[in-house]
């Protein structure tokens, strides 16, 4: 099996084991610990050693891992991605009896999901339960691990204009069916049983729908694959693989940030618009016995990759893409540009990243939105408002972004992993008089 396909299969396995942002972080923690990383806690003092690797979590849904340098620190080299995906969140008191014979679950949208593909799919429910045990509260992850609910379509016979485009309403059209009338009152018991706890222990929950469809490699030459949550677990996977495969740098502090809530604006204590990254950088500064000006000098020499997937040109809708800068799947890492600063990329940061890719022999391509379609944004600019360092927005090209089942190229995960590895291995030197040099 070639390296491209094996990497794709490994990615799909990671995604299948990560049905919620909480499961993503649990699985990343396991991989980091297997790779020798030590866990730190925010509520205890940190003692960091040269050349050693660490990680810290917040809210069980965000994580920052880092390698300390072997020698005196020169800069930070950071990769940031996000672990949440557009979905539907289960509301409190979710069970609603309908038509005298069905039980539906009350949900609200999380982020900006593409509604139509959620219909008629096997859906699971996963997330975290807050349970009471011995007079204390603890977090337990839960996953139905089976097709538990479905959002059924209305038959064409009852909506003759369905194929002409139908406006969908979450509260009336996208409520999942949980069971017949005999299921009423059993939702807590079902999710408790999946977690191995009693229903009466549950004191709260954060639960989401997820697509149970099996990831698939497809195409005449197996050049494509489809899976839930490619946006943005493809980059989470690549960044963690790159960091754990790297050696400690002589002078760079290497960080991998996996942040929650990007799909809803990042404005949470564990999102890119929080103090999480700045808090970690400050505690690294204290451990190195640097003063505040020393830290500002380090930051001025630092660099970040903001990693979130980009749009591949759609074969049936080429008019929606920029006429020149339209990436294709399997074409290499996408560098994302926006005149209105929806992305962090500028001429300098793009040139630095291109130089790293060229030296490593990794293909790359450029993306800009169609001038009449502003597109979305990502976590880079939000994070840069707190840690203001040069940054470039990158991603893998994909189709069906924000759908429950997205499509990418089988070569691109390995290209991204290799580009991130090359970034961690590079020495980005800021020269006062002559710009940057890449070693």
N, C-alpha and C positions, 0 to 999 in steps of 0.2 A: 504493500500500500504506500502511495507516495505521501510525502510530508504534508502537502496541501490538504489531501482528503483526511489524513489522520488528525490534523489540527482541527478541521471542521467537525469531525466526529467527537473529538474531545470537548470542543466548545458546546456542541449540542448536548452532550452528557452533563456538562456544568449547568446549562440552562434548565434541563429537565429536572435537576436536583434543586433548582432555585425558583420555586413558584411565587415567592414574594421577596420584597427587599430584605426582610429579616433573614430569610433562608440564604439569600446571596451572601450576606455578611457572615453568617454561620459557616458557610462553605469556604469562603475566603480565609476566615480565621483558621480553619483546619489545614488548608494548604500552606499558610504562612508558618504555622507551628511545625508542620512536617518539614519545612525548609529552614528551621532554626530560629525563627523570629520569636521574640519574647513579648508577652502581653504587658502593657502598662495600663494603669487605672487613672482616670482623671482625679479621683479623690485621694490619691496617695502621692508622696514625693517620688520624683524620678531621679535615678542615678544611671546616667548613660555612659557607655564606654566606647572608646575609639574602635571603629571597624565592626561594631555589633549592629544587629538588626532588631527593630521593635515595631509594635503596632498598638494602637489605641482605638477604641470604639466610642460612639456616642449614640444613645437611644436605640442601641442594637440594630440600627439601620444605616449608619455611616461609619467609615473606618479610614484611618490614615496610617499607612505603614512607611517605615523609613529605614535607611541604612546610614549610620554615622560614618564619617570619613576616617581614614587611617591616620591622617595628619591634620594640620591646621585647616579649618574650613575656609573655602574661597567663595562658595555660592551654594544656592539651592537649585536643584533640577527636579521639577515637579511635573507629574502627570495627573490630571484630574478627569474623572468620568462620573457617571451617575448610575445608581442601581434601581431606581424606580421606573415604572412603565405605565402608560395610560391604561386605565382599567375602570372597574366599577367597585366601589367600596360598600360593604354591607352596613346599613344604618342600624341604629339602636332599635330594639323591639321590631325585628325585621319581618316577622311572619304575618302575611295577610291572606285571609281566606277569600277565594274568588269563585264566582259562578256556582257556589255550593259544593264544588268537588275538587278544587285545586288549592294549593298553598303556594303563593309567590313570595319572594323575598324582596323587601324594599331596599333599593340601592340608589346611590348617587354617583355621577361620573367622577373619576379621578383623572385630572389632566385633560387632554384633548383627544380622546379615542376616535378612531374611524368607526362609526357605529355599525354600518351594514354587515361587515364580516363577522360580527359577534353572534349573529343569528344562526341557529341550527347547528351549533358546535357543542361537543362535549366539554363542559366547563367544570373545573374544580374550584374549591375555596381554600385559601391558605392565608396565613399571617401569624399573629401572635395573640395569645390569651394572657390576661393578667389573672393569676389564680391565688387564692388565699390558702396558706399552708402553715400550720403551727403559729398562728397569729401574725404572720408576715405575708407580704405580697411578693410574688416572683413572676417572671416572664417564662412562658412555655410556648414553643412554636407548635403550630398545628397545620396539617395538610390533609385534605380529604383523601388524597391519593387515589381517587377514582372520579369518574364522571358523576358529579353529584347534582348538577342543575343544568338546565337548558333554557335558552331564550328562543321560543318558537316563532317562526314567521307567520304572518297572516296569509292564508292561501290566496292565490291570484284570483280565484272565483269570488272572493269577498272584497278584493281591491283591484279592479280591472286596470287601474292606472299605476300599479306597483312598478312596472318596468319603465314608466315615464319619469320616475323620480318622486320619492315620497319623503316629506319632512318627518323626521323621527323625534319623538319626545321621550326622554329617559323615564319620566314618571309613569307614562302610560304604555310605551312600546317596548321598553328594554328591561322589564322586570323578569328575572329568571324564575322558572317553575321549579319548586323544591320537591313537590310530591302531590299525591292526592290528599283528600281531607284527613286521612288517617295520619298524615305527617305533621299535622298541626300540633305545635308545642314541643317538637322534638329537635329543633335546630341546635340549641345549646348542647343537648346530649350527644348529637352526632359529632359536633366539633370537639367536645370534651373527650369523647371516646377516641377520636383520631389523635389527640394529644396525650392520651393515657392518664387523664384526670377525671374527676367527677364534675358533673354539670353544676352542682351547687357550689363548687369552689370558684367558678368564674366570676370575677368582679369587673371585668372590662375586656375589650378586644379591639384589634385593628385587623380586619379581615377583608380580602379582596377576591374577586373572580379572576380565574386565569384559564387560558386555553389548554386543554388536555391533549390536543393533537400532537402526534409524534413528529419530531423533526425529520426531514427527508432531504436526501441528496438526489438531485434530478437533472434532467437535460440530456441531450444526445450524447454528450461526452462527460456527463456528471459535473458540469461546470457551475451549476447553481445549487443552492440549498435553501430550504425554508424552515422557519422555526419561530416560536413565540419569542418576544423580548430581545430581538437583535439590537434594538435601540433601547438600552445602551450596553447590554451585557456583553456584546462582542468586544467593546473596548475595555470593560471591566476585566474580562478574561485576559485580554492581551496585555494590559498593564500589570496585572498581578504576575503573569508568567514572566514578563520582562524583568520585573523587580527581583523575583525569587531566583531567576537565572543569572542575575548580575552579581559581580563581586563588589565589595566595598571600594569606593573611589578613594584615591589619595587625598583629594581636596574638596569634593562635592558631596553635599548632603542630598541623597536621593530619596524622593518622596513619591508615594502613590496614594492619591486621595480618591475615595469612593464615597460620593455624597448622595444623600437622599433628597427627594422632593423637588428635583429639577423640573419635573413635568407640571408642577403647580406654582412655579415662580421662585423656589429656593429660599423663601422667607421664613425658615424655621430654625430652631436651635441646632439642627443637624444638616442644614442645607448650605449651599454655596454662599448665601447671603447671611451667614452666621459668623460667629467668632471661632468656629472650630479650627480652621487652618491657622489663623493668627495665634490662637491659644497654643497650638502645638509648636509653631515656630518660636514663640516666646519661651516656652519651656526648654526647647533645644538651646536657645540663646543662653538661658540661665545655667544650663548644664555645662556649657562651654566657657562660662565665666566671661561672656562678652558684655560690653556696655551697650547702651541703646544706639550709639553712633556706629559701633562695630556692626550691629545688626543691620542698620540702614545701608552700610557699605556692602554687606553680603547680599542684601536684597537687590541692590542696584546692579549686581553682576549676575543675577539669577534669571531663570527662564522656565516657562511653563508650556506644556502641551495640554490644551483643552480638547478632550477627545469625546466626540459625540457624532453619531453617524450622519451622513449626508445623502441627498437624493441622487440616485442614478437616473439617467434619462429614461423615460418610459417609452417602450417601443410603439405604443399606439397613440401617444400624446406628446410627440416631439415638440409641438408648439408651446408646451408649458415650460420648456427648458430654455436656458440661455442658448443663443445660436452657436456659440463658440465653446464656452466653458461648461460643458455638460458631461460629468463623469459617467463611466460605464462600470458595471460589475466586473471584477477581475482585472481592472485597469490600474490597480495600485492605490496607495493611500491618497485620500482626498484632502487637499488644502482648501479651506473655505474662506471666501472673501465677501465683504459687504461694505459698500460705500457709507451706509448709515450705521456702521459699527455694531451690527447684530452679532458679528464675530470679532474676536480680538486681533485677528491677523492684520499686519501692516507690511509694508515693503521689507522692513528690516527682519521681522520675525519670520516671514515667509522665506526670505533668502537664507537665513540660518538653518531652518528646517530642511530646505531643499539641499543645502550643502551636506547636511548629515545623511540624507537619503542617497545622494549621489556617491558619497564616499563608501557607503555600505552596499551600493548596487541595488537599491530598493526602488521600484517604480512608484511614481506619484502623478497626480493629475489635479487640475484646478476646478473649483466650483464657484460660480456666482449665480444668484437667482436671476430669473427673467426680470427685466427691468420693470415690468408691470405687475410682478408678483413678489412682494417683499419677503415671503417665507418666514421661517421661525428663527429663534435665537437659541443660545445654549448657556451653559454655566460659566463660561470663561470670563465674560465681561462682569458678571455679578461677583465672581471671586476676585477679579482684579480690582474691584472697588475697595476691597479690604487688604489685599496683598498686591500692590501695584508694581508688577514686574512685566517685562516683555513676554508676550504669549502669542501662540499661533493656534487657530482652531483647525482640527483635523478630524477625520472619521473614515469609515468604510462606506462605499456606495451601496445603497440598497433600494428596493422597491417596497411599496405598501407600508411606508412609515406610519406608525401609530395605529396600525391594524393589529389584531391579536395574533396574526401569523404572517411574518415578514420574510422577505427574500433577499439573499445576498449571493456573492460569488465565492466559490470554494477556495480560491487563492487568497482572498483578501485578509482573512484572519491571520494567516501566517505573515503576509506582507506587513500588517500592522504590528504584530508582535516583534518582528525583526526591526522595524523602524523604531519602536519604543526601546528595544534593547540597544540599538545603535545610539539613541539619545542618551541613555544612561551611561553608556561607555564613553561618550564624547566629552572632551573638555572644551567648554564654551568660554573663551577668554575675551574679556572686554578690555580693549586697548583705548586708553584715554585720547589718543590722537588719530588712531586709524580704524576705529570701529571694532569689529569682532574678528576673531580668528577661531577656527574649529579644528581641534586636534584630536 
